[in-house]
Amino acid sequence: MQNIPSVDLRDFLSGDPERKQKFVNEIGKAYEDIGFVALKGHFLDDALVDNLYGEVKNFFSLPVAVKEQYEIPGIGGQRGYVAFGKEHAKGRKEGDLKEFWHFGQYLQEGSAYATKYPPNVEVKELPQFNTTGEQAYKMLEKTGVYVLRALALFLGLDEFYFDKYVSEGNSILRPIHYPPITAEPATAVRAAAHGDINLITLLMGAQGRGLQVQNHNGEWIDAIAEPDELVINVGDMLSRHTNNRLKSTIHQVVNPPRELWGTSRYSIPFFMHPVSEMKLNCLDNCVDNEHPKLYDDTTAGDFLYERLVELGLIKV
């Protein structure tokens, strides 16, 4: 496999049972085989994508002292700004060569989760940054809901199985800036090899080289999407819940060739999380004599906390 499979969400939404089943089969097989797809037909239009990248570049171009005003202590980096080098991959001590921002869930008034999630942080210098981020968050969340509906059918579950867990879920939109590299890095890379924590990740900005996926032979392959595609991968929560039937694939963002060290790289992943009380226990229909249970029972909230400690974002 030289690259990741491409699927089209319009097949699932077509109203044609054969096209819908074709999408279910294609995305399910891809997630069993390598855990990544490139998705066409999502709900982000070109204008929104362009606006978001423009606002993200505006934010990361602000002086460091201004950005640091939006770093909120005590919440594990779950909202606002996280400075360069603060996050590292599980099992590593070197900080990744990146800085990033977190937009979180937009709750209805009176939501039971209003006291459980930190509020979103407003950047007063850039009002369009806030509104554009919210628009993109909602369109990516909508796309993710339909992907999970397809996966529910593939797994033999009710189509709407995941809906109740991702409605008001603890999802995160993370614009990332990988600044120019100014000196030979000793061991650090832009994002060291890791698996994602969440159910699925929807990634904007994988058109250029940098993102790599590890296949079952241990080989690193470039995950490159077309300009109109999102890259969507399985996270560790979904892998646990399906007893590793759907694969959470190790991936990384490597440093560019030396001639491109002077350039920034931007990417914008949407980490789709369920509500914290969702049980991640292995599904009964994913466990049998040939596939014994691989993971202990846990909840999404407990698993997220454990991983944020491992990433260095929560200090204990």
Residue frames relative to the residue before (quaternion, step in Angstrom):
aa qw qx qy qz dx dy dz
M 1.0000 0.0000 0.0000 0.0000 0.00 0.00 0.00
Q 0.2290 -0.8150 0.5203 0.1122 3.57 -0.48 1.18
N 0.8011 0.0280 -0.0196 0.5975 3.57 1.15 -0.48
I 0.6341 -0.5558 0.3766 0.3837 3.56 -1.27 0.06
P 0.5678 -0.6161 0.4157 0.3539 3.62 -1.05 0.70
S 0.2894 -0.7365 0.5861 0.1742 3.57 -1.22 0.60
V 0.0354 -0.7828 0.6212 -0.0089 3.59 -0.96 0.92
D 0.3012 -0.7589 0.5587 0.1455 3.57 -1.24 0.48
L 0.3982 -0.7502 0.4816 0.2163 3.57 -0.50 1.22
R 0.5528 0.6164 -0.3930 0.4000 3.61 1.19 -0.47
D 0.5580 0.5749 -0.3961 0.4486 3.61 1.18 -0.41
F 0.6782 0.4963 -0.2868 0.4599 3.57 0.91 -0.95
L 0.7381 0.4306 -0.2137 0.4735 3.58 1.03 -0.85
S 0.4632 0.7599 -0.3871 0.2409 3.59 1.31 -0.23
G 0.4256 -0.6820 0.4903 0.3366 3.60 1.08 -0.61
D 0.5898 0.5313 -0.3517 0.4961 3.56 1.37 -0.05
P 0.4259 -0.7377 0.4524 0.2640 3.65 -0.45 1.14
E 0.6499 0.5179 -0.3311 0.4469 3.62 1.01 -0.74
R 0.6650 0.4812 -0.3071 0.4815 3.60 0.93 -0.85
K 0.6243 0.5379 -0.3379 0.4546 3.58 1.01 -0.79
Q 0.6828 0.4753 -0.2875 0.4746 3.59 0.89 -0.93
K 0.5875 0.5691 -0.3598 0.4489 3.59 1.09 -0.68
F 0.6597 0.4958 -0.3060 0.4747 3.60 0.93 -0.89
V 0.6365 0.5336 -0.3247 0.4524 3.59 0.93 -0.93
N 0.6799 0.4907 -0.2900 0.4613 3.59 0.89 -0.95
E 0.6821 0.5080 -0.2959 0.4348 3.58 0.88 -0.97
I 0.7136 0.4375 -0.2801 0.4700 3.59 0.78 -0.95
G 0.6255 0.5419 -0.3415 0.4455 3.59 1.05 -0.69
K 0.6651 0.4935 -0.3016 0.4723 3.57 0.91 -0.91
A 0.6381 0.5290 -0.3313 0.4508 3.60 0.96 -0.84
Y 0.7043 0.4550 -0.2747 0.4706 3.58 0.95 -0.83
E 0.5942 0.5135 -0.3697 0.4965 3.59 1.20 -0.32
D 0.7267 0.4668 -0.2456 0.4400 3.57 0.96 -0.88
I 0.8525 0.0046 0.0499 0.5203 3.61 0.68 -1.03
G 0.4766 -0.7249 0.4098 0.2818 3.61 1.22 -0.18
F 0.7201 0.3702 -0.2332 0.5386 3.61 1.28 0.08
V 0.0380 0.7523 -0.6570 -0.0325 3.56 -1.25 0.58
A 0.3178 -0.6487 0.6354 0.2727 3.51 -1.42 0.20
L 0.1650 -0.8321 0.5286 0.0298 3.57 -0.70 1.13
K 0.1805 -0.7430 0.6382 0.0900 3.53 -0.93 1.04
G 0.7640 0.4274 -0.2533 0.4117 3.56 -1.31 0.13
H 0.3783 0.7275 -0.4868 0.3012 3.59 1.16 0.51
F 0.6343 -0.5940 0.3755 0.3222 3.58 -1.33 0.09
L 0.5344 0.5908 -0.4294 0.4254 3.62 1.21 0.21
D 0.2080 -0.7693 0.5833 0.1572 3.60 -0.76 0.93
D 0.7048 -0.4992 0.3049 0.4014 3.56 -1.25 0.48
A 0.6444 0.5362 -0.3322 0.4323 3.59 0.96 -0.83
L 0.6557 0.5022 -0.3134 0.4687 3.59 0.96 -0.84
V 0.6365 0.5216 -0.3252 0.4659 3.59 0.97 -0.83
D 0.6689 0.4939 -0.3022 0.4661 3.60 0.87 -0.93
N 0.6564 0.5124 -0.3144 0.4559 3.58 0.94 -0.87
L 0.6609 0.5128 -0.3163 0.4475 3.56 0.94 -0.88
Y 0.6602 0.4937 -0.3235 0.4645 3.60 0.88 -0.86
G 0.6293 0.5376 -0.3356 0.4499 3.57 1.03 -0.76
E 0.6897 0.4716 -0.2805 0.4724 3.57 0.91 -0.91
V 0.6223 0.5388 -0.3382 0.4562 3.59 1.04 -0.74
K 0.6557 0.4941 -0.3064 0.4817 3.58 0.96 -0.86
N 0.6200 0.5342 -0.3430 0.4611 3.59 1.03 -0.73
F 0.6696 0.5008 -0.3174 0.4472 3.58 0.89 -0.87
F 0.7283 0.4386 -0.2715 0.4511 3.58 0.71 -1.00
S 0.6039 0.5449 -0.3553 0.4606 3.59 1.28 -0.21
L 0.4867 0.6584 -0.4415 0.3670 3.60 1.24 -0.17
P 0.6174 -0.5358 0.4050 0.4096 3.62 -1.15 0.47
V 0.6226 -0.5646 0.3922 0.3738 3.57 -1.11 0.74
A 0.6511 0.5329 -0.3271 0.4301 3.60 0.92 -0.89
V 0.6397 0.5041 -0.3253 0.4804 3.60 1.08 -0.66
K 0.6592 0.5062 -0.3164 0.4573 3.60 0.88 -0.91
E 0.6628 0.5356 -0.3131 0.4193 3.57 0.93 -0.87
Q 0.5455 0.6028 -0.4016 0.4216 3.59 1.22 -0.35
Y 0.7151 0.4422 -0.2362 0.4871 3.56 1.21 -0.55
E 0.4856 0.6138 -0.4553 0.4244 3.58 1.25 0.42
I 0.1784 -0.8306 0.5256 0.0448 3.57 -0.42 1.27
P 0.3194 -0.7721 0.5105 0.2030 3.64 -0.49 1.10
G 0.8145 0.3649 -0.2257 0.3905 3.52 -1.32 0.45
I 0.7032 0.4382 -0.2932 0.4770 3.63 1.19 0.10
G 0.5359 -0.6720 0.3945 0.3250 3.59 1.18 0.48
G 0.6312 -0.5760 0.3316 0.3999 3.57 1.11 0.66
Q 0.4018 0.7702 -0.4351 0.2368 3.61 1.22 0.28
R 0.7645 0.1318 -0.1323 0.6170 3.60 1.28 -0.16
G 0.7851 0.3453 -0.2394 0.4551 3.54 -1.22 0.52
Y 0.7709 -0.3950 0.2965 0.4022 3.52 -1.34 -0.49
V 0.0689 -0.7412 0.6649 0.0614 3.54 -1.21 0.70
A 0.4084 -0.7769 0.4360 0.1988 3.53 -0.52 1.26
F 0.7271 -0.4499 0.3299 0.4001 3.52 -1.38 0.41
G 0.8627 0.1824 -0.1383 0.4510 3.57 -1.01 0.93
K 0.5017 0.6885 -0.4213 0.3111 3.63 1.22 -0.01
E 0.7363 0.3640 -0.2256 0.5239 3.61 1.07 -0.65
H 0.0513 -0.7773 0.6258 0.0404 3.54 -1.12 0.71
A 0.5908 -0.5664 0.4308 0.3803 3.56 -1.22 0.40
K 0.6352 -0.5120 0.4159 0.4017 3.55 -1.27 0.47
G 0.8169 0.2390 -0.1934 0.4880 3.57 -0.89 1.00
R 0.6867 0.4176 -0.2870 0.5213 3.61 1.29 0.02
K 0.3532 -0.7238 0.5497 0.2217 3.55 -1.26 0.48
E 0.6073 0.5700 -0.3599 0.4204 3.60 1.15 -0.58
G 0.4180 -0.7031 0.5168 0.2527 3.57 -0.89 0.93
D 0.5070 -0.6360 0.4855 0.3205 3.57 -1.07 0.75
L 0.4999 -0.6718 0.4734 0.2733 3.56 -1.20 0.70
K 0.5435 0.5986 -0.3998 0.4318 3.56 0.61 1.17
E 0.1569 -0.7027 0.6755 0.1590 3.50 -1.45 0.27
F 0.0293 -0.8342 0.5506 -0.0100 3.61 -1.04 0.56
W 0.3198 -0.7089 0.6022 0.1801 3.52 -1.44 0.22
H 0.1854 -0.7818 0.5838 0.1169 3.58 -1.15 0.58
F 0.1264 -0.7029 0.6964 0.0703 3.50 -1.00 1.05
G 0.1644 -0.8004 0.5695 0.0895 3.59 -0.96 0.86
Q 0.8013 -0.3351 0.2167 0.4457 3.54 -1.38 -0.09
Y 0.2793 -0.7235 0.6107 0.1598 3.55 -1.17 0.76
L 0.1620 -0.8501 0.4998 0.0341 3.54 -0.18 1.35
Q 0.5056 -0.5998 0.5213 0.3360 3.54 -1.26 0.51
E 0.6009 -0.5591 0.4218 0.3853 3.56 -1.16 0.59
G 0.7983 0.2605 -0.2154 0.4985 3.57 -0.91 0.94
S 0.3760 0.7435 -0.4825 0.2701 3.60 1.25 0.11
A 0.5328 -0.6314 0.4673 0.3148 3.56 -1.11 0.75
Y 0.6752 0.5072 -0.2962 0.4464 3.60 1.19 -0.45
A 0.4136 0.7370 -0.4572 0.2769 3.61 1.27 -0.06
T 0.7195 0.4081 -0.2490 0.5037 3.59 1.08 -0.63
K 0.6580 0.5301 -0.3059 0.4387 3.60 1.27 -0.19
Y 0.7367 0.3496 -0.2102 0.5393 3.60 1.14 -0.60
P 0.4858 -0.6220 0.5081 0.3449 3.60 -1.05 0.63
P 0.5156 -0.6309 0.4633 0.3486 3.63 -1.07 0.60
N 0.5605 -0.5725 0.4665 0.3748 3.55 -1.23 0.42
V 0.3897 -0.7178 0.5410 0.2005 3.54 -1.18 0.72
E 0.2619 -0.7792 0.5549 0.1276 3.57 -0.77 1.06
V 0.2803 -0.7377 0.5916 0.1654 3.58 -0.91 0.95
K 0.3008 -0.8100 0.4729 0.1725 3.58 -0.26 1.25
E 0.6177 0.5576 -0.3515 0.4289 3.59 1.15 -0.51
L 0.8001 0.2220 -0.0724 0.5525 3.60 1.13 -0.65
P 0.1611 -0.8356 0.5149 0.1033 3.64 0.29 1.17
Q 0.6544 0.5188 -0.3265 0.4427 3.61 1.03 -0.68
F 0.5247 0.6154 -0.4062 0.4254 3.59 1.21 -0.43
N 0.6871 0.4913 -0.2802 0.4560 3.58 0.92 -0.95
T 0.7167 0.4507 -0.2714 0.4578 3.61 0.78 -0.98
T 0.6518 0.5047 -0.3209 0.4662 3.60 1.00 -0.78
G 0.6239 0.5384 -0.3310 0.4596 3.58 1.04 -0.76
E 0.6547 0.5066 -0.3146 0.4644 3.59 0.97 -0.84
Q 0.6437 0.5214 -0.3271 0.4547 3.61 0.95 -0.85
A 0.6773 0.4863 -0.2946 0.4669 3.59 0.88 -0.94
Y 0.5970 0.5702 -0.3528 0.4405 3.59 1.01 -0.83
K 0.7184 0.4672 -0.2652 0.4419 3.58 0.77 -1.05
M 0.6592 0.4960 -0.3172 0.4678 3.61 1.02 -0.70
L 0.6477 0.4931 -0.3179 0.4860 3.60 1.04 -0.70
E 0.6251 0.5259 -0.3365 0.4685 3.58 1.02 -0.76
K 0.6424 0.5219 -0.3170 0.4631 3.60 0.97 -0.86
T 0.6359 0.5167 -0.3200 0.4757 3.59 0.99 -0.84
G 0.6698 0.5247 -0.2937 0.4356 3.57 0.90 -0.95
V 0.5979 0.5679 -0.3575 0.4384 3.58 1.05 -0.73
Y 0.6967 0.4679 -0.2819 0.4649 3.60 0.90 -0.92
V 0.6030 0.5363 -0.3569 0.4705 3.60 1.07 -0.65
L 0.6787 0.4786 -0.2965 0.4716 3.59 0.91 -0.86
R 0.5976 0.5416 -0.3701 0.4611 3.61 1.09 -0.56
A 0.6425 0.5092 -0.3215 0.4738 3.58 0.99 -0.81
L 0.6713 0.4930 -0.3025 0.4635 3.59 0.94 -0.86
A 0.5949 0.5534 -0.3674 0.4526 3.60 1.06 -0.65
L 0.6604 0.4906 -0.3079 0.4779 3.60 0.94 -0.85
F 0.6346 0.5355 -0.3298 0.4493 3.57 0.97 -0.82
L 0.7124 0.4505 -0.2415 0.4808 3.57 1.06 -0.79
G 0.5275 -0.6508 0.4051 0.3663 3.59 1.27 0.00
L 0.4974 0.6343 -0.4301 0.4065 3.58 1.22 0.51
D 0.6473 -0.4443 0.4137 0.4608 3.56 -1.31 0.01
E 0.5986 -0.6086 0.3790 0.3572 3.59 -0.94 0.89
F 0.7689 0.3699 -0.1843 0.4879 3.59 0.96 -0.83
Y 0.2205 0.8249 -0.4939 0.1641 3.58 1.26 0.40
F 0.7562 0.4124 -0.2237 0.4561 3.60 0.80 -0.99
D 0.4802 0.7163 -0.4313 0.2650 3.61 1.17 -0.49
K 0.7003 0.4889 -0.2827 0.4367 3.58 0.81 -1.00
Y 0.6738 0.4939 -0.2972 0.4624 3.58 1.17 -0.49
V 0.7439 0.3946 -0.2343 0.4858 3.62 1.02 -0.68
S 0.5042 0.5977 -0.4426 0.4389 3.60 1.25 -0.15
E 0.8174 -0.0017 -0.0892 0.5692 3.57 -0.57 1.25
G 0.2856 0.7744 -0.5105 0.2410 3.57 1.15 0.63
N 0.5933 -0.6113 0.4186 0.3146 3.53 -1.32 0.43
S 0.1850 0.8317 -0.5017 0.1492 3.58 0.99 0.89
I 0.2243 -0.7750 0.5869 0.0678 3.53 -1.23 0.69
L 0.1647 -0.7257 0.6572 0.1200 3.56 -1.10 0.82
R 0.0701 -0.8413 0.5348 -0.0366 3.56 -0.57 1.21
P 0.1428 -0.7499 0.6417 0.0744 3.61 -0.34 1.18
I 0.1203 -0.8040 0.5821 0.0137 3.58 -0.81 1.10
H 0.1218 -0.7515 0.6435 0.0794 3.54 -1.13 0.77
Y 0.1290 -0.7402 0.6567 0.0658 3.54 -0.85 1.07
P 0.2794 -0.8046 0.4944 0.1734 3.63 -0.16 1.22
P 0.6709 -0.4504 0.3804 0.4499 3.57 -1.30 0.17
I 0.3853 -0.6981 0.5543 0.2388 3.57 -1.11 0.74
T 0.2019 -0.8369 0.5048 0.0634 3.56 -0.58 1.19
A 0.7863 0.1094 -0.0729 0.6037 3.59 1.24 -0.28
E 0.6546 -0.5169 0.3743 0.4052 3.59 -1.19 0.53
P 0.3132 -0.7471 0.5451 0.2160 3.66 -0.56 1.07
A 0.4879 -0.6678 0.4724 0.3047 3.57 -0.92 0.90
T 0.8068 -0.1015 0.0955 0.5742 3.57 0.69 -1.09
A 0.5701 0.6380 -0.3814 0.3499 3.59 1.17 -0.44
V 0.1283 -0.7468 0.6460 0.0919 3.53 -1.24 0.62
R 0.7061 -0.4662 0.3042 0.4376 3.55 -1.27 0.25
A 0.7579 -0.1382 0.0570 0.6350 3.61 1.08 -0.66
A 0.3451 -0.7751 0.4936 0.1910 3.56 -0.38 1.26
A 0.7037 -0.4800 0.3264 0.4097 3.56 -1.28 0.51
H 0.1783 0.7834 -0.5656 0.1860 3.55 -0.78 1.07
G 0.3104 -0.6642 0.6262 0.2652 3.51 -1.40 0.13
D 0.4875 -0.6581 0.4795 0.3150 3.58 -1.09 0.61
I 0.5622 -0.6440 0.4187 0.3065 3.56 -1.18 0.63
N 0.7322 0.5565 -0.2015 0.3371 3.50 0.88 -1.18
L 0.7101 -0.3946 0.3313 0.4799 3.61 -1.26 -0.39
I 0.7586 -0.1563 0.1251 0.6201 3.58 0.75 -1.11
T 0.2487 -0.7333 0.6119 0.1615 3.54 -1.30 0.48
L 0.1496 -0.7604 0.6284 0.0675 3.55 -0.96 0.98
L 0.1086 -0.8479 0.5188 -0.0083 3.57 -0.44 1.24
M 0.1822 -0.7239 0.6570 0.1049 3.51 -0.99 1.00
G 0.7914 0.3687 -0.2268 0.4317 3.57 -1.07 0.64
A 0.4724 0.6458 -0.4729 0.3691 3.58 0.95 0.82
Q 0.3291 0.7764 -0.4882 0.2250 3.58 1.15 0.55
G 0.7361 0.3824 -0.2289 0.5094 3.59 1.06 -0.69
R 0.6235 -0.5330 0.4018 0.4070 3.55 -1.23 0.31
G 0.4045 0.6784 -0.5421 0.2868 3.52 -1.19 0.65
L 0.7213 0.3661 -0.2254 0.5430 3.57 0.83 -1.00
Q 0.0054 -0.7931 0.6081 -0.0346 3.55 -0.86 1.04
V 0.2341 -0.7605 0.5990 0.0896 3.54 -1.17 0.83
Q 0.3254 -0.7445 0.5471 0.2012 3.58 -0.99 0.82
N 0.2762 -0.7761 0.5421 0.1657 3.60 -0.63 1.10
H 0.7357 -0.4531 0.2753 0.4216 3.58 -1.30 0.10
N 0.6442 0.4989 -0.3228 0.4817 3.59 1.26 -0.26
G 0.5537 -0.6273 0.3820 0.3924 3.56 1.29 0.09
E 0.5172 0.6366 -0.4188 0.3897 3.59 1.26 0.19
W 0.3709 -0.7049 0.5602 0.2276 3.56 -1.12 0.75
I 0.0297 -0.7897 0.6127 0.0037 3.57 -0.82 1.01
D 0.5230 -0.6335 0.4694 0.3238 3.58 -1.10 0.71
A 0.2074 -0.7467 0.6202 0.1216 3.57 -0.96 0.93
I 0.1006 0.8090 -0.5622 0.1387 3.54 -0.08 1.32
A 0.1655 -0.7905 0.5859 0.0676 3.56 -0.84 1.02
E 0.5509 -0.5531 0.4962 0.3800 3.54 -1.33 0.26
P 0.6755 -0.5209 0.3244 0.4090 3.62 -1.15 0.47
D 0.7302 0.4107 -0.2479 0.4866 3.62 1.08 -0.63
E 0.6177 0.5602 -0.3389 0.4356 3.61 1.23 0.20
L 0.2883 -0.6767 0.6429 0.2135 3.49 -1.35 0.50
V 0.3124 -0.6825 0.6138 0.2446 3.56 -1.19 0.54
I 0.0419 -0.8085 0.5866 -0.0222 3.58 -0.75 1.08
N 0.0066 -0.8201 0.5711 -0.0344 3.56 -0.75 1.05
V 0.5621 -0.5846 0.4840 0.3287 3.50 -1.36 0.44
G 0.2579 -0.7556 0.5831 0.1500 3.55 -1.07 0.82
D 0.7241 -0.4655 0.2993 0.4117 3.55 -1.31 0.25
M 0.6147 0.5573 -0.3654 0.4219 3.62 1.03 -0.69
L 0.6876 0.4611 -0.2851 0.4830 3.59 0.91 -0.88
S 0.6077 0.5475 -0.3484 0.4577 3.57 1.07 -0.68
R 0.6498 0.5014 -0.3124 0.4783 3.60 0.93 -0.87
H 0.6860 0.5164 -0.2904 0.4224 3.55 0.82 -1.07
T 0.7407 0.3643 -0.2088 0.5245 3.60 1.13 -0.65
N 0.4702 -0.6989 0.4279 0.3277 3.59 1.27 0.37
N 0.6529 -0.5540 0.2677 0.4417 3.55 1.14 0.89
R 0.3297 0.7101 -0.5464 0.2974 3.59 1.10 0.55
L 0.7155 0.2603 -0.1786 0.6233 3.55 1.07 -0.80
K 0.3431 -0.8136 0.4482 0.1395 3.55 -0.59 1.22
S 0.2445 -0.7030 0.6481 0.1609 3.54 -1.05 0.89
T 0.1757 -0.8478 0.4974 0.0550 3.54 -0.12 1.33
I 0.4733 -0.6476 0.5195 0.2944 3.55 -1.05 0.83
H 0.0552 0.7895 -0.6079 0.0636 3.57 -0.97 0.92
Q 0.1311 -0.7855 0.6028 0.0490 3.55 -1.28 0.35
V 0.2643 -0.6983 0.6255 0.2265 3.55 -1.36 0.20
V 0.2219 -0.8167 0.5236 0.0980 3.56 -0.34 1.28
N 0.5849 -0.5576 0.4536 0.3758 3.53 -1.29 0.39
P 0.5028 -0.6670 0.4520 0.3130 3.60 -1.02 0.73
P 0.6573 -0.4522 0.3872 0.4621 3.59 -1.26 0.09
R 0.6794 -0.5322 0.3165 0.3937 3.56 -1.12 0.69
E 0.6553 0.5304 -0.3351 0.4207 3.62 0.97 -0.76
L 0.7144 0.4034 -0.2562 0.5111 3.61 1.26 -0.27
W 0.3320 0.7684 -0.4930 0.2372 3.59 1.23 0.22
G 0.6826 0.5212 -0.2926 0.4205 3.59 1.02 -0.70
T 0.6375 0.5344 -0.3285 0.4474 3.60 1.24 0.02
S 0.4245 -0.6595 0.5574 0.2723 3.54 -1.22 0.61
R 0.1556 -0.7367 0.6417 0.1456 3.54 -1.31 0.36
Y 0.1274 -0.7813 0.6084 0.0564 3.54 -1.03 0.85
S 0.1070 0.7554 -0.6462 0.0156 3.56 -1.13 0.61
I 0.2055 -0.7917 0.5707 0.0729 3.56 -1.16 0.64
P 0.0326 -0.8099 0.5856 -0.0052 3.60 -0.06 1.25
F 0.2169 -0.7158 0.6469 0.1483 3.53 -1.27 0.62
F 0.1824 -0.7962 0.5727 0.0688 3.57 -0.50 1.23
M 0.1831 -0.8197 0.5366 0.0814 3.59 -0.31 1.25
H 0.0510 -0.8092 0.5834 -0.0467 3.51 -0.48 1.32
P 0.4121 -0.6626 0.5504 0.2968 3.58 -1.17 0.47
V 0.6482 -0.4240 0.4124 0.4796 3.54 -1.31 -0.18
S 0.6506 -0.5907 0.3241 0.3504 3.55 -1.11 0.77
E 0.6935 0.5020 -0.2940 0.4250 3.60 1.05 -0.69
M 0.4242 0.6956 -0.4870 0.3149 3.63 1.20 -0.02
K 0.3469 -0.7217 0.5608 0.2103 3.57 -0.91 0.94
L 0.2519 -0.7788 0.5609 0.1238 3.56 -0.88 1.00
N 0.2573 0.7846 -0.5239 0.2089 3.60 1.22 0.37
C 0.5749 -0.6018 0.4204 0.3613 3.59 -1.00 0.78
L 0.4909 -0.6681 0.4802 0.2866 3.57 -0.89 0.99
D 0.5693 -0.6288 0.4095 0.3358 3.58 -0.95 0.91
N 0.7284 0.4369 -0.2645 0.4567 3.61 0.91 -0.83
C 0.6322 0.4749 -0.3565 0.4976 3.59 1.28 0.29
V 0.6599 0.4469 -0.2957 0.5266 3.59 1.31 0.16
D 0.2133 0.7437 -0.6169 0.1445 3.58 -0.92 0.98
N 0.7671 -0.3672 0.2399 0.4682 3.58 -1.27 -0.10
E 0.6959 0.4524 -0.2699 0.4880 3.57 1.06 -0.73
H 0.7678 0.2349 -0.1244 0.5830 3.58 1.22 -0.48
P 0.0935 -0.8270 0.5531 0.0378 3.60 0.35 1.23
K 0.6501 -0.5393 0.3771 0.3800 3.53 -1.23 0.55
L 0.2567 -0.8196 0.5029 0.0975 3.59 -0.69 1.16
Y 0.8004 0.3029 -0.1032 0.5069 3.58 1.10 -0.67
D 0.4999 -0.6221 0.5157 0.3118 3.54 -1.20 0.63
D 0.5738 -0.5745 0.4518 0.3696 3.56 -1.21 0.48
T 0.1466 0.7651 -0.6194 0.0971 3.58 -1.11 0.71
T 0.4071 -0.6649 0.5492 0.3009 3.55 -1.31 0.02
A 0.6567 -0.5130 0.3753 0.4059 3.56 -1.26 0.36
G 0.6535 0.5275 -0.3197 0.4388 3.59 0.98 -0.79
D 0.6726 0.4850 -0.2988 0.4723 3.57 0.92 -0.89
F 0.6574 0.5114 -0.3132 0.4564 3.58 0.97 -0.83
L 0.6367 0.5228 -0.3302 0.4607 3.60 0.98 -0.81
Y 0.6506 0.5184 -0.3249 0.4499 3.60 0.87 -0.90
E 0.6438 0.5352 -0.3121 0.4490 3.56 0.92 -0.96
R 0.7081 0.4630 -0.2697 0.4599 3.58 0.89 -0.91
L 0.6266 0.5288 -0.3527 0.4510 3.63 1.01 -0.67
V 0.5994 0.5255 -0.3534 0.4896 3.58 1.15 -0.56
E 0.6702 0.5070 -0.2971 0.4533 3.59 0.91 -0.92
L 0.6879 0.4738 -0.2744 0.4764 3.60 1.10 -0.65
G 0.5209 -0.6652 0.4015 0.3535 3.60 1.23 -0.11
L 0.5163 0.6558 -0.4147 0.3624 3.60 1.25 0.14
I 0.7235 0.2361 -0.1933 0.6193 3.58 1.28 -0.38
K 0.2250 -0.7751 0.5792 0.1144 3.57 -0.78 1.05
V 0.0841 -0.7989 0.5951 0.0228 3.56 -0.87 0.98
